[in-house]
């Protein structure tokens, strides 16, 4: 499912116009992105939790040259599914 299909499904489920569903989805994405950028955690009970974790610096191997390289530390977004969502997916 891509973004336009998600918007159409949201509009049908909520009985909204597609333009209103698009505004709601864009607002959700913007809000989640802003909170994660600040390092905050977003918990949606029953659905899941979005959080930011930091991966430490590590050593890797360049497959082309077989030389050892250092992979820098970085922050990554993590999603942990809630119990209700996990049960629906089973």
C-alpha positions as CSV (number, residue, x, y, z in Angstrom):
1,X,0.0,0.0,0.0
2,X,1.4,3.4,-0.9
3,X,0.5,6.8,0.5
4,X,-2.3,7.6,-2.0
5,X,-3.9,4.1,-1.3
6,X,-3.6,4.7,2.4
7,X,-5.3,8.1,2.1
8,X,-8.1,6.6,0.1
9,X,-8.5,3.8,2.7
10,X,-8.5,6.3,5.6
11,X,-11.1,8.5,3.8
12,X,-13.4,5.5,3.3
13,X,-13.0,4.2,6.8
14,X,-13.6,7.6,8.5
15,X,-16.2,8.9,6.0
16,X,-14.0,11.9,5.1
17,X,-13.1,13.5,1.8
18,X,-9.7,12.4,0.4
19,X,-8.4,15.9,0.9
20,X,-9.2,15.9,4.6
21,X,-7.7,12.4,5.0
22,X,-4.5,13.7,3.2
23,X,-4.3,16.7,5.6
24,X,-4.8,14.4,8.6
25,X,-2.1,11.9,7.4
26,X,0.3,14.8,6.6
27,X,-0.3,16.3,10.0
28,X,0.3,12.9,11.7
29,X,3.6,12.4,9.8
30,X,4.8,15.9,10.5
31,X,4.0,15.7,14.2
32,X,5.6,12.2,14.6
33,X,8.7,13.4,12.7
34,X,9.1,16.6,14.8
35,X,8.7,14.7,18.1
36,X,11.2,12.0,17.1
37,X,13.7,14.7,15.9
38,X,13.5,16.1,19.5
39,X,14.2,12.6,20.9
40,X,10.7,12.1,22.2
41,X,8.8,8.8,22.3
42,X,5.3,8.4,20.8
43,X,3.2,5.7,22.4
44,X,-0.2,4.8,20.7
45,X,-1.8,2.3,23.0
46,X,-2.8,-0.8,21.2
47,X,-1.0,0.2,18.0
48,X,2.7,0.6,19.0
49,X,5.5,2.9,20.0
50,X,7.8,5.0,17.9
51,X,11.2,5.8,19.5
52,X,14.7,6.9,18.6
53,X,17.7,4.8,19.6
54,X,21.4,5.4,19.0
55,X,23.5,2.8,17.3
56,X,27.1,3.0,18.5
57,X,30.2,3.3,16.3
58,X,31.3,-0.1,15.0
59,X,33.8,-1.7,12.7
60,X,32.9,-3.1,9.3
61,X,34.5,-4.4,6.2
62,X,34.3,-2.8,2.8
63,X,33.2,-5.7,0.5
64,X,34.9,-4.2,-2.6
65,X,38.4,-3.7,-1.0
66,X,38.2,-6.0,2.0
67,X,39.6,-3.2,4.1
68,X,38.4,-2.5,7.7
69,X,36.3,0.6,8.0
70,X,34.7,2.5,10.9
71,X,31.0,2.9,10.6
72,X,30.0,6.1,12.6
73,X,27.4,6.2,15.3
74,X,23.9,7.3,14.3
75,X,20.4,7.7,15.5
76,X,17.7,5.4,14.1
77,X,13.9,5.3,14.4
78,X,12.4,2.2,16.0
79,X,8.8,0.9,16.0
80,X,7.6,-1.7,18.5
81,X,4.1,-3.0,17.7
82,X,1.5,-3.0,20.5
83,X,-0.2,-6.1,21.7
84,X,-3.5,-5.5,19.8
85,X,-1.7,-4.9,16.5
86,X,0.6,-7.9,17.0
87,X,-2.5,-10.1,17.6
88,X,-4.2,-8.8,14.5
89,X,-1.2,-9.7,12.4
90,X,-0.8,-13.2,13.7
